[in-house]
Each structure stands twice: as structure tokens, then as C-alpha cells.
Amino acid sequence: MSTMNISLPDELKAFVDHRIQAEAYGSSSEYVRELIRRDRDREQFRQYLLDGVNAKPLGRMDATYFADLRKRLKVPRKPKA
């Protein structure tokens, strides 16, 4: 594992210390790793959304489309209420 040192103003250091206690993180490193993971996941999700927006349409998404999709996934159809 690599080491990275950061400098924080006192106000941010106090905030980090508060979050560590409030959320039961073991250390400031654990807290920062969690923030970085969340940022990475958010960026990945954003890329998935952009990929979807830029994807070529596959056709109409009507009842037939969903019936075929359920067949391929072997999902039973819910009865109508």
C-alpha cells in the first residue's frame, strides 16, 4: 500500500476528526479511502450513464421487448392485479 500525506486547514481537520468519531471510522486514512472510493464509484456511474446516452437505440421498448427480455432472463411474469 502506498502512502500519501495531505495538509488540511484546522477547520477541515476538525471536520474530519468529527466524521471519524461520528461514523466510527478507525482512522483518518480509512475515512479518506472511503471518500475516494465513493468518488470513484460516482465517476464510474456517471460514465455508465454517458455510455447509455451515447448508445445506439436497439428498438422500441414495448410489451414485446419486455416479454422477450423476461424469456431470456427466465423471469416469471407477474399476474395483473
C-alpha positions in Angstrom: 0.0 0.0 0.0 1.3 3.5 -0.9 1.4 6.4 1.5 0.1 9.9 0.7 0.4 12.8 3.0 -2.1 15.7 2.9 -2.2 19.1 4.6 -5.5 20.4 5.9 -6.5 23.7 7.4 -7.5 23.4 11.0 -11.2 23.7 10.1 -11.1 20.8 7.8 -9.0 18.7 10.1 -11.6 19.3 12.9 -14.4 18.2 10.4 -12.5 15.0 9.5 -11.9 14.3 13.2 -15.6 14.8 13.9 -16.6 12.5 11.0 -14.3 9.8 12.2 -15.9 9.8 15.6 -19.5 10.2 14.3 -19.2 7.4 11.7 -16.9 5.1 13.7 -14.1 5.1 11.2 -10.9 3.6 12.6 -8.6 6.4 11.3 -8.4 9.4 9.1 -6.9 7.2 6.4 -9.9 4.9 6.5 -12.2 7.9 6.1 -10.3 9.4 3.2 -10.2 6.0 1.5 -14.0 5.7 1.7 -14.4 9.2 0.2 -12.1 8.3 -2.7 -14.0 5.0 -3.3 -17.3 6.9 -3.3 -15.8 9.4 -5.8 -14.5 6.6 -8.0 -17.9 4.9 -7.9 -19.7 8.1 -8.7 -17.4 8.7 -11.7 -17.9 5.1 -12.9 -21.7 5.5 -12.6 -21.5 8.8 -14.5 -19.6 7.0 -17.3 -22.3 4.3 -17.4 -24.9 7.0 -17.8 -23.0 8.7 -20.6 -22.4 5.4 -22.3 -26.1 4.7 -22.2 -27.0 8.2 -23.6 -24.5 7.7 -26.4 -25.5 4.1 -27.2 -27.3 3.3 -30.4 -31.0 2.6 -29.8 -31.9 -1.1 -30.0 -35.5 -0.6 -31.0 -38.8 0.0 -29.3 -39.2 -0.8 -25.6 -42.7 -2.1 -25.7 -44.6 -5.0 -24.2 -43.0 -7.4 -26.7 -39.5 -6.2 -25.9 -40.1 -6.8 -22.2 -41.7 -10.2 -22.8 -38.6 -11.3 -24.8 -36.3 -9.9 -22.1 -38.2 -11.9 -19.4 -37.8 -15.0 -21.5 -34.1 -14.6 -21.9 -33.7 -13.9 -18.2 -36.3 -16.6 -17.3 -38.2 -14.2 -15.0 -41.8 -15.1 -14.4 -44.4 -12.5 -15.4 -46.4 -11.0 -12.6 -50.1 -11.5 -12.8 -52.2 -8.5 -13.4 -54.0 -7.2 -10.4 
